[in-house]
Amino acid sequence: MKNRELLSLLCCFLLQGTLLSQIAPQKSTEKWPPELTEVWEPEPVVVSPGQSTTAPSDAIVLFDGTNTGEWIHKDGSPCKWTVQDGAMTVAAGTGSIFTKRTFGDCQLHIEWRTPAEVKGEGQGRGNSGIFLQNRYEVQVLDNYGNRTYSNGQAGSIYKQSMPLVNACRPPGEWQTYDIIFTAPRFNAGGMKTSSGQITVLQNGVLVQNHTRILGTTEYIGLPRNEAHEKAPLQLQDHGNPVSYRNIWIREL
Ligand code: MG
């Protein structure tokens, strides 16, 4: 096809494309050159993937196994959780921990392990949690042969959305969450204009598929939707010595 013909076809497409696609999209596009539907700009930025589950080149590493410098307690004091053998473990009673940084839309990778020595049952066995924006909990729990309410088990958006499957590994083994989170949006008047959305893979298995977040995680009562901006990531002290390692996040 000559350049002039291609140009005239392109003009025709630009002028009539919408109308044509509404009338008879298949018939009208059969003779198009394939280049008409190619998009070259912008070009996706090149990112070197990490080996296995190590952080990719553009991630913020929130815990690399050596120190808890990215984390503080609610009162701003340094993180008192213990660091040993490349993992940090809840020191029961010291309280939940929060990132110094705040986040909005993100991709989060985090590895967790419930105690090998099984104690307690239901919500009392290996309970912790990952709170996106300090409000929306992806439950961490030992649910390997440990029944509890379905919307409170590991992989749930706590009290809002049960996981699609139970993909738990046995207690004492490391498990992964890969989380893709879209923060809720609020207008200037403080009204929510779009809900948060979350996708979660547990150990590589899809457990939440673009799930709508109804509002804040509440132990009692219904979710709330007060306006907020970027906020810290929180890891919960629920009194059980749950461990974490290899935590990294990519802001979207
Ligand atoms: Mg929890």
Boltz pocket constraint, residues with backbone or C-beta under 6 A from the ligand:
constraints:
  - pocket:
      binder: B
      contacts: [[A, 127], [A, 128], [A, 129], [A, 137], [A, 138], [A, 139], [A, 140], [A, 236], [A, 238]]
      max_distance: 6.0
